[in-house]
Amino acid sequence: MGLITELTVKLHGQPEAIRAAVCAFDDIDGAVNAVIATIQSGIPMARIEFVDRASAAYFNKATQAGWPDAPHLMLEFHGSEQGVAEQADRFSEIATEFGGQGFRWAAKTEDRNALWAMRHNAYRTALQAYPGHTPITTDICVPISRLAEAVEETAAEIDASGIPGPIVGHVGDGNFHALLLPLAGDAAAWETAQKLAANMAERALRLGGTVSGEHGIGMGKVKYMAQEHGEGWAVMGAIKAALDPDGIMNPGKLLPGN
């Protein structure tokens, strides 16, 4: 369950009606543009997630889900019985316009839980599909209007690299993840995977986004901070130095001048 969904349930209790669904698309472009149109239309979505063709195949292998060999959207609506029905109908119309097909709806709790369990286990099922490969996880977040461009460019580059790299994401937030899987011990493959990750970060900045939506900055993405934040980055460093003049609070990990 996403953070916003969890907070909503805690604050307001369980909604009167919950309905989840999954549907397939011919290509990434159709799936992501359906998300953009859904968000722009104002349909309230509790969850909307993207799963690429490779991830769908992993789900099928792990759970016999029987999904088509295609990219998918996974989504969930919360609200009154009437409101959820109207939201689902409107989404179906939008998705169909972008090639959505094979809708599978789930209203029972056990059916919804089974559906989301596949998404939550995406990392594990991908690793199972490629034993002996070393995972490199990364993510970016871009404005929703640039999401299709970001996902398509990333997917095309990963495909051309020859390295497995399934993509999933919280696309309703403009955020998506890539799990890059170079073969362990293959130095060239490792270097290629690192370049793919770097290009994702550069792509996010070019499209007006951020180099990390959820995974954090860590040591790997700190080099992009000045480019992302501009003059604000030096200001952050000055504040840190003023609060920690001796540099004893996590020294040298992130902000400049500490």
Summary of the structure (lengths in Angstrom):
residues: 258
radius of gyration: 20.0
end to end distance: 37.1
largest distance: 60.6
contacts: 832
relative contact order: 0.13
helix: 52%
strand: 18%
